[in-house]
């Protein structure tokens, strides 16, 4: 009797389930502690749709610093302490520095060639070498300082003209900043096609790696299921996202190439990488590398600035003390620069930056790693291919490191023996740590200093004059951005507007 395609497919699923169940039972015997879940599916039904860092932290508190579980065939290890993550990602980096295969990201979105997703190997090493060389502390200070502060001042000036602002304004400020530094392009208006392409594409990559969202990441053979089969709407979504990501990377990069041909190129990260005499990367690979920098950096830096705005409204004493330090170092007849910050004369501003990294880390459950080979650690067997999450949220609230971790308190870093500098883990740990962290610090600090020097950040009022409390809700995604909230800016001095306007040069 002929077998229908649907019956054959269901037979394959059933057979796979039996094999997976047997394998799952075998692996669970030697694994670190964690929820066993159900046969076949593991803990798939327990994985939330968002705010995975909170769920992972609950697991770490219940089972310990090392938590192991399975979601169908996926083997997952969540590491919730700095001690262990530093050992695994740094000291054992050769084992724990791969990336897991995720079909939605690798195949359907086509971003396997971007450095954050590239597997361990020669291409990744060359991409990272270029990143490190062109985003070092010295290069950032010499090549990007003026432009980044210029964009920060433009952003603050734009916002100061409104009685009430939306925190999302600083997302666009970050977009403009990165566009200028990465591609040498200045966005002229909100309707710019490059800006619109970027707005459509950012966030797509992080959405594709959310645990449990796409079954194809767990059962990659679903890639080959025909589009007419029930439950395959994700394939159409993948095609849309793939086109959005392609446009987001190609439009600014091609504009940069055209500017070079026409002799009006501006020194940028992309142009320096492309013209690096030692590079072995193709033009397409440079485009992917630049695109990954743009995607990751824009969300993380804008999120930090938005959280800063929220913290200054909720902790006015912190804002006042920070303004006093800026005034003491800079005075009132000029605006602060990055040299003021790196000179060591602004320890409280640096403490605020550290506390932002700790209190609201940009990627609270890290970027997933994968083991290249089987490993034995702390008496536990970690199989090859295990997906390893750095639970940054749990580390940032470790009571052995940070007392009252839910509070925003820069003073914790102003004592003679301060706790661990969050830079050690907030940008991820080990060989896969963010190579653009020097640039990210410049972008965030430029906005912090400009705001503190010129404005008071206060809670807005409604039409009846009642104070509006800012929302503390967050997106709960891979990059955990705050839900847009309102804030108000009030000029600190009569000269604030004049200083901002005078500092902005036309280019």
GUKE-479255 format. One record per atom (N, C-alpha, C): z, y negated, x negated; residue in one letter. Coordinates in steps of 0.05 Angstrom, whole numbers, plus 5000, padded with zeros to 4 digits. Example, Ala and Ser with C-alpha at 12.3 -4.5 7.8 and 13.67 -1.06 7.14 Angstrom:
residues 2
515651144736A515650904754A515650664736A514250454743S514350214727S515749994742S
//
This chain:
residues 507
500050244983X500050005000X500049754982X498349564986X498149324969X500749164970X501349054948X503748884946X502948594946X504248444964X503648154966X504748004942X503647774935X504647614913X507547544916X508347474941X511147404946X513047634941X512247874950X513948114946X514148174916X511948154902X512048204873X513848004859X513647754867X515347544854X518247604859X518947674884X521747734891X522747984875X520948174870X521648414855X522348334826X520748154815X521248054788X523947914786X524547744807X527047604808X529347794809X529148004825X531348194828X531848344802X529648434789X529948584764X531248404743X530248154741X531347964722X534347924727X535147914752X537947864759X539648084749X538748334752X540348564743X540748554712X538548494698X538648484669X540548254660X540248024673X541847794666X544847844672X545347984693X548148044700X549448224678X547948424669X549048604649X549448454623X547548284616X547748124591X550147934593X550447804616X552547614621X555347744618X555547994629X558148134627X558848204598X556748274583X557148354554X558048104538X556747884542X557347644526X560047534533X560847544559X563347424568X565847544554X565547794544X567947924533X568847804507X567047674492X567747574466X567647274464X567247144486X566846854487X569446704488X569446444482X571846274486X572646274515X575046184521X575946184549X574245994567X574146054592X572645884611X572346024637X571345884657X570946004683X568746224683X569346454694X567446674694X565246634715X565946504737X563946464757X563246724772X560846734782X559946954798X557747114783X557447364790X555347524777X552647394781X550947414761X548247314760X548147014756X549346864775X549046564775X551146424757X553246574749X555346444733X556746234750X557045984739X558445774753X556545564765X554045654769X551945464779X552845314803X554245444822X555145314846X557245104842X558645114819X560744924813X559944674798X557544674787X556544454771X555944214790X557243984786X556743754803X553943634798X553043464816X550443334813X550643094795X553042984790X553342754773X556142764761X556642574743X559342544730X560242814718X558442934703X559043184690X561243164670X561642924658X563742884638X566442924651X566742844676X569342884689X569843184695X567843324703X568043614707X568643754681X567143694660X567643814634X570443764624X571443524629X574143454619X576243604634X575843654660X577643824675X577644104663X575344214656X575244474644X576644484617X576344274601X577644264575X580744254578X581644104598X584544084603X585644354612X584044504627X584944754638X584844984618X582644994603X582145224585X582545164556X582544914548X582844854519X580444694508X580444644482X578444484469X575644614469X575644884470X573145034471X572945174498X570945104513X570545224540X567745344541X567545594549X565045734550X564445824579X562045794587X561245904614X558245954614X557346084635X554446134638X553446024665X550945934664X549545844688X546946004688X546846214704X544746414703X544646524674X542346494660X542146594633X543046394612X543546154620X544345944600X547245984591X547645994565X550246014553X551145734545X553445644554X554345374550X557145364537X557345194517X559945144504X560544844505X562844774517X563644494519X565944454499X565644264480X567644214460X569043954466X571643964469X573143724479X575043604459X574643654433X576343524413X574643434389X575543214376X574043124353X574243314330X576443444326X576843634304X574743854306X574343974329X572444194331X569544094331X568943874344X566243784344X565343694317X567143584301X566443504274X565943744257X567443954260X567044194245X564344324252X563844344278X561344484287X558844314281X558844064288X556443904285X556043794257X558143754242X557843654215X558043874194X560244004192X560644204171X558844454175X558344514200X556644744207X554044644220X553144414211X550844284223X548244454222X547944614201X545544784199X545344974223X547645054234X547645234256X547545094283X548744864285X549144734311X547444484315X545244454301X543644204303X541044234317X540544464330X538044504344X538244374372X536044364386X535944274414X535344514432X536544524456X535944754474X533144724486X531844944492X529244924506X529744864535X528744634545X528944554573X526144514584X525244694601X522544694610X521744434623X523444324639X522744074653X522143854634X523743834612X523443634592X521143694573X521043944563X519144014542X516344044553X516044194575X513444264585X512444064606X514044014626X513143854649X513143554644X514943454626X514943174619X513543124593X513243324576X511743294551X513143114531X515843124529X517142954510X518543114488X517443344483X518543514462X518143384434X516243204432X515643084406X517442834401X519142764419X520942544414X523342644398X524242484378X526442574361X528842694375X529842574397X532242694409X531742974419X529243044425X528643314436X527343494416X526443394393X525043554373X526943764362X525944004358X527544224346X527944164316X530044284306X530644264277X528344354261X527444194242X525144264225X524144024210X521844064196X520743854179X519943594195X518843624219X518043384234X520543224241X522643364251X525043224258X526243084234X526243214211X527443094186X525942844178X523242844181X521642614174X522142384194X522342454219X522842244239X525542114234X527542284227X530242174222X530242004197X528742094176X528641944151X527641664157X525541644173X524441384179X526341214195X527641344214X529641204230X531841074212X532941244195X535141154178X534240934159X531840974148X530840774129X530340504141X529240504166X528540254179X530540144199X532840284201X535040184217X537640184202X537540164176X539940154159X541339884164X543839864154X545339624158X543939384146X542939414122X541539194108X539039114123X537439304132X534939234146X535539104172X537539204186X538339084212X539138794208X540838744188X541738464184X539538274175X537738374158X535638204147X533238174167X532538384181X530038374196X530438334226X532838384237X533138374266X535238174275X536938074258X539237914267X538337664282X536437514271X535637264284X534337314312X532537514313X531237564339X533137674360X534937844352X536837954371X538637744383X539637564366X541337344375X539737154393X537237114385X535536944402X535237044430X534837314433X534637424460X537237414475X539437454460X542137444473X542637164484X541836964469X542336684478X540536614501X538036714501X536236674524X537436804549X538437044545X539637184568X541937044580X543836954563X546136804573X545336544586X543336404574X542436154586X541236204614X539636414617X538536474643X540636534664X542736684656X544836754674X546636514681X546936334662X548736104666X547735914687X545135934694X543935754714X544535834742X545736074746X546336174773X549336164778X550036114804X552836104811X554036384811X552436584818X553336864817X551137034804X551937224787X549937394774X550437684780X548337834775X548438124777X548538244749X550338434745X550638554718X548038674708X546238744726X543738874717X541938674702X542638414703X541138214687X541038294658X543238404648X543438464620X541938724612X541138874633X539339094627X536638984619X535738784633X533138664626X533338514599X535638394593X535938264567X535638474545X536838714549X536538924529X533639014527X532339044549X529439114549X527838924532X528238664536X526738464522X527438464492X530038514486X530838524458X529538754444X529738994455X528539234443X525539204441X524239094461X521339064461X520538894437X522038684432X521338504409X521838644383X524138784380X524738904354X523139154349X522639314369X521239574365X518239534363X517139354380X514239324381X513239044373X515038854369X514138584362X512838444386X513538514410X512338404434X514438244449X513638004458X515337834474X514537854503X516337934520X515837944549X515837664561X513637584574X513437314584X514537284612X514237494629X515137464656X516037744667X517337734690X518337984702X515938154712X513638024716X511338174726X509538284704X510438254679X508838364657X508438664661X505938764659X505439044663X506939234644X507339134620X508939304601X511739324610X512939104619X515739114629X515939294653X514039274671X514039444695X513839744688X512139804668X511840084660X514540184648X515840014633X518340094620X520540134641X520639954661X522639974682X522240234698X519640314701X519140564716X519840814700X519540794673X519941034657X522641084646X524240864642X526940904631X528641054652X530341224642X532041374659X530941644667X528241674665X527041924672X527842154654X527842104628X528442314609X531342424613X533242234616X535942324620X536342474646X534842394666X535042534692X534042814690X532242874672X531043144670X532843344657X534943254643X536743444629X539443474643X539743364667X542243394682X542743694687X545043804679X545544084682X545344174711X543744384716X543544494743X541644354762X540544124754X538843974772X536144124777X534944224755X532344354758X532644654750X532044824769X532345114764X530445204742X528245064738X526345144717X527545124689X529544954685X530944944660X532545194655X533345324676X534945574674X533145814674X531045804691X529146024693X526345914686X525745894660X523245754652X520645884663X520846144670X518346274680X517446154706X519245994719X518445854744X516145654739X515745584713X513545404706X510945514716X510645774717X508145904724X507845974753X509845904769X509745954798X507745754809X505945844827X503845654838X505145434854X503745204855X504744964868X505245014898X503845204910X504145244939X506645404946X507945514925X510345684931X512645504940X514245604959X516545444969X518445364947X519445124948X521445024929X520244924903X517744854902X516444754878X515844454878X517144304895X516644014896X517343884869X519044014854X519743904828X517343884809X515244044814X512944034797X511443774801X511243684826X509943424831X511543194819X514243224821X515943024809X515643014779X515343254767X514843274738X512343134730X510143164745X507643034739X507842734740X509342634761X509742344763X511342244740X513542374733X515242284711X513742294685X512142504681X510542524656X508742284652X507342204674X505541974672X507141714667X509441684679X511141454675X512041434647X512941654635X513841654608X511541594589X509241714594X506841674577X506141374577X506141244600X505440964602X507540794588X510040864591X512240714579X512040714549X511140934537X510840954508X508240834498X506140884513X503440804503X502840504506X503640384528X502840104532X503939914511X506539914505X507539734484X506539814456X506240074451X505240154425X502340064420X500740104440X497940024438X497639714436X499439574449X499439284447X500139204418X502039344406X502739284379X500339344360X498839564365X496539624349X494339404352X493939314376X491939104381X492738844367X495338784368X496238544354X495738564324X496038804313X495538834284X492538794278X490838914295X487938884291X487038594292X488338444309X487538164313X489037974294X490638084277X491937914257X494237754267X495437824290X497637674300X500037864305X500238064288X502438254290X505038134281X507238204295X509838114287X511338354274X512738294253X514238504239X516038654259X515738914260X517239074280X517839344269X519639484282X520339754275X517939944275X516239924296X513940094298X511940044275X511339794270X509439724249X510339814222X512939784216X514039864190X513840174187X514440314209X514240604208X511340694204X509540564218X506740644217X505540594190X506440384177X505440314151X507140404127X509140564133X510840674111X509040854093X508840784067X507040934050X507941224045X510441294051X511441564046X511341734071X510741624094X510941784119X508741994121X509442214133X507442424139X506942434169X508142254185X507742264214X505142144222X503942244243X501542134254X502241894271X500141744279X500541514296X501841604322X501041824333X502241924358X505241984355X505942104332X508742174327X510441924324X509241714311X510641464308X511141344336X509041364353X509341264380X511541404395X511741664392X513941814405X516641734394X516741694368X519341624355X520241344365X518341154365X519040884375X519840894404X518441054420X519141084448X521941194453X522741384437X525341504440X527541304433X527041144413X528940934405X529240734428X526940664440X527040464461X528540574486X527940824493X529240944517X532240964513X533141084491X535941124487X537440864483X536340684467X537740444460X538040244483X536040214499X536140024521X538440084540X538640334549X540740404568X543440384556X543840484531X546440484519X547540204514X545840034503X546739764496X547239594520X545439614540X545839454564X548339544579X548839804579X551339914591X553839804578X553839784552X556139684537X556639394544X554539234546X554838944553X555838924582X554839084600X555739074628X558739144630X559539354615X562339424616X564039204603X563039064584X564438834572X564938624593X562838554609X563138354630X565338444650X565338694657X567338804676X570138774664X570438854639X573038854626X574138564623X572338374617X573338104614X574337984641X573138064663X574137984689X576738104696X577138354688X579538504696X581738464676X581138384651X583138344630X582738064619X583437854634X582937574625X584537504600X586837624595X588337574571X586837664546X585337884548X583637974526X581437774521X580237674542X578137474540X579137224526X581437134534X582536884523X583036914493X584237144485X584837194457X582337214440X580237334452X577737364438X576337094434X576536924454X575336654452X576736484431X579336524430X580936374409X580036454381X579436714377X578536804351X575836694345X573936694364X571336584360X571536284353X573136134368X573435844364X574535794336X576435954328X577735914302X575735964279X574036154281X572136224260X569636044261X568635984285X566035844288X566335554293X568435474307X568635194316X567135144342X566534894347X565234824372X562434694369X561634654345X559034514341X556734704334X557134964335X555035154331X555635414346X553635594346X554035844359X554636064338X556136274346X556736484326X554336644318X554436754295X552336924284X553437204276X551737384269X552637644261X554137634235X553437444218X554837414192X557737344197X558337194218X561137134225X562637394231X561237574244X562437824253X562938014230X560838054213X561038254191X562638144168X563337894168X564937774146X567737874145X568638004167X571438094169X573337894180X572237664188X573937454199X574437474229X573137674242X573437714271X574437994277X576838064268X577938334273X578338394303X579038194318X579438244347X576838304362X574738154354X572138214366X571238494359X571638574334X570938844326X572639054341X575138984346X576939164362X575839194390X574838974401X573638984428X571239174428X569539144408X567239324406X568039614404X569939664387X570939944385X572040044411X573539874425X574739964450X572640014472X570539854471X568339904490X567040184485X566640244460X565540514453X567340734462X569940694459X571940904467X572240914497X572740684509X573440674538X571240754556X568740674550X566440734566X564140824547X564341064535X562241164517X559541184532X557441114518X554741104531X553841374541X554341584525X553541854533X556042024534X557542014556X560242134557X560342444554X558042574559X558042864554X556042934532X555142734517X553542784493X550742874500X549142904479X546443014481X546643304474X545643494490X546143774485X544943874459X546444024444X545544164420X545144454427X544044604408X543744894411X544145034384X545245274385X545745424361X543145564352X542645544326X540245674315X540645974310X543146054305X543746334300X546446404313X547046664314X549746734323X551846624304X554146564315X556346454298X559046564307X560846574288X563646654294X565346404288X566846314308X568446074304X571146104318X573346064303X576046074314X576546344328X575246554317X575546824329X573746884352X572046694359X570246724382X567446764373X565946914389X563046954384X561446744399X559846594385X558046394397X555246494393X553846584414X551246704411X549046494403X547046594390X544646434385X543546324411X542746064411X541645944435X543645824454X546245834446X548245714463X547945414464X548045294488X547845004491X550644894486X550944704468X553544594461X553644304468X555644234485X556043964493X558443844478X558043604468X560243444456X561443284479X563843364488X565143224510X566442964499X564842764496X565742504486X567942384503X567742424529X569742314548X572442434542X572642694538X575142824532X576242724505X574542704486X575442604459X576542324461X575242154477X576041874479X578641844494X579542054507X582042044522X584042244511X583642344487X585442524475X588142384470X590342464483X592842324479X593942334451X593042524435X593842534407X592442324390X590242214401X588841994387X589341724400X589241714426X589241464441X591241474464X593441314461X595441294482X594341134505X594941224529X594041084554X590941044553X589541264550X586641244545X585041124567X586041114592X584540994614X584540694613X586440574598X586740284597X584840164576X583739934582X582139784562X584039624545X584439694520X586539574504X585539554474X584239334467X583339294439X585639294419X588039234429X590339214411X590939474397X590039694408X590539954395X589239974368X587239804363X585839804337X586839574318X588839424327X589839204311X592439264297X593239514297X595739594284X595239674256X597339684238X596939764210X595540034206X596240224223X594940494221X593540554247X591140444251X589740484277X588840764281X588240844306X587241114311X584341134302X583241364306X580441424297X578541224308X576841114290X574740924298X572741074316X572340974340X570541114359X567641134349X566940964329X564240994318X563741274307X565941414301X565741684289X564641884309X564941824335X563942024355X562341904378X562541634383X561241514406X558141534404X557141534379X554241554375X553441844369X555142034377X554842314372X555442384343X556042634338X557142724312X555042894298X555042864271X553543044254X550642964250X548943154244X546243104236X544542984258X545443014283X543942904306X545142644316X547042524300X548142274309X546042064311X546541864328X544541654333X543941494307X541441504297X540741354273X540441054278X540440974303X540140684310X542840544316X545040664308X547640554315X548140274303X547040224279X547339954267X546039744284X543639814294X542139624311X543539594338X544539814349X545939804374X548339614373X549839634351X552239464348X551339174346X549239114332X548138844331X547538734359X546138894375X545338804402X547738754419X549638934419X552038894436X553638654427X554138644401X555838424390X554538154394X551838134392X550537884396X551037774424X551037944444X551637864472X554637794475X556337954463X559237904465X559937624453X558937574429X559537324416X558437084431X555937104440X554636884454X556136824480X556837024495X558336984520X561036864515X562536964495X565236864490X565236584480X563236504464X563136234453X562436024473X560936094493X559835894512X560835914540X561736144549X562336184577X565136304582X566236254605X568436404616X567236604636X568036854633X566937064651X569037104673X568437044697X570337054719X569337214743X571137294760X570337424785X569037224803X566937304817X565537124835X567137084862X566336894877X567536854904X565336874925X566136944949X564136954971X563936684984X562436665006X561936415019X564536285030X566436455036X568936355047X570936285025X570136314999X571836244977X573636474968X573336704979X575036934972X573937074946X575737144929X574937284904X573837554910X571537624898X570237874901X570938054878X572238284883X572938464862X570538624853X569938644827X567638804818X568039094822X565839234829X565939524833X566339654806X567939874806X568340024781X566740294782X565040324801X563440574803X561340584781X560640834774X558640874753X556541074763X554341084749X552141264757X552741554752X554341604732X555041884726X552842044714X550741914703X548542054691X549042104661X546942204647X547242254619X548041994604X546741774611X547741514602X549241394626X551841374624X553541304647X553741004651X551840894664X551740604669X553440524693X554540284693X556040194716X554140134740X555040184764X553540104787X553539794787X551239674792X551039374790X553339234805X554439044792X556638884804X556038584799X557438414814X557038124811X559238004793X558437794779X560337654762X559337364761X561137184752X560436904750X560936804722X559336614713X559636484687X560236184691X562236094676X562935804677X562935694649X561435484645X561235364618X563935284607X564435364582X567035304570X567235014562X565034894553X565034614544X562534474555X562534214553X560234054562X557834094544X558334194520X556134234500X555034514501X556034694517X555234974516X552235004522X551334864544X548434884551X546734774529X547534544518X545934414497X545734594473X547934724465X547934904442X546035134447X546135254470X544335474477X541435394476X540835164489X538035074490X537035004463X538634874446X537734794420X537335024401X538735254406X538535484389X536135654395X534835614418X532635774426X530035634417X528735764398X526235654387X523935794401X521635664402X519235784413X517835934391X516736164398X515336324378X512536384387X
//
